[in-house]
Amino acid sequence: MAPQMTRMAIVDEDRCSPKKSRQECYKACIIVKTGKLCIEVNPASKLAFISEELCIGCGICVKVGRYLKI
């Protein structure tokens, strides 16, 4: 049986616009809503970090993140 491929969101830090973003990706994440820190926002840089271990690759953050390039 072939190994199953999984999808995961990765933040493109060069294209992310944290000054314009209101962290839509964080607010929409279904894993964050369960109380787990799948997406964390760095308080200094305002850039999002997505946990490889917790991300399920649902794509919600990609759809809602207007200024976040994932």
N, C-alpha and C positions, 0 to 999 in steps of 0.2 A: 504494500500500500504506500502510495506517495505521501510525503509530508504535506500537511495542509498549510497553505500560504495565509498569513494574516496581514491585515492592513493596520497602519498606525499613522496618526497625524504627527507631523514634524513642523515646527515653526521655522519659517525662513526669516531669520533675524535681519537680513539685509533689506527685505521688502516690507517688514512690519512697520506700521505707523502708530506707535503707542501713545503719542500725544493726541491723536485724533480718536483713538479707540476708547470705548467705555467697557472694555473687557466682555464683549458680547459672547465670546467663545466660552469664557469661564461661567457666565450666567446660564448658558444653554446646555452645558455638559451634563448628560444624564448620570455620569459617574460622580461628579461633584455634588449633584443633588442627593446622592445617597450618603453623603458625608465623607467621602474619600477625596483626597487631594490629587485628582488626576491632572488638573490644570492649576498651576500656581503662577501668580503674577509677581515678578520681582518688584519690590516697592521702590527701589532706586531707579531702575531702568524702565519700569513699566512693561517689560517684555514678558510674554507668557512662556512657561516651560510646561511641556506635556510629558507626563510619566509614561515611559515605555511599558512598565509593568501593569499599569492600570488602564491604559487606553485600549478600547475595544474596536476602534476603527469604524465607528458608526457614521462619521462624517458630518455630524451636526455642527461642530465648531467651524468647519470649512464653510458651511452654508450661511451661518449667521455672522461670521467675522468679516465685516466690510473692510476693515483696515488691517486685519490680520491675514497674512499670507501664509498658508499652510501647505 
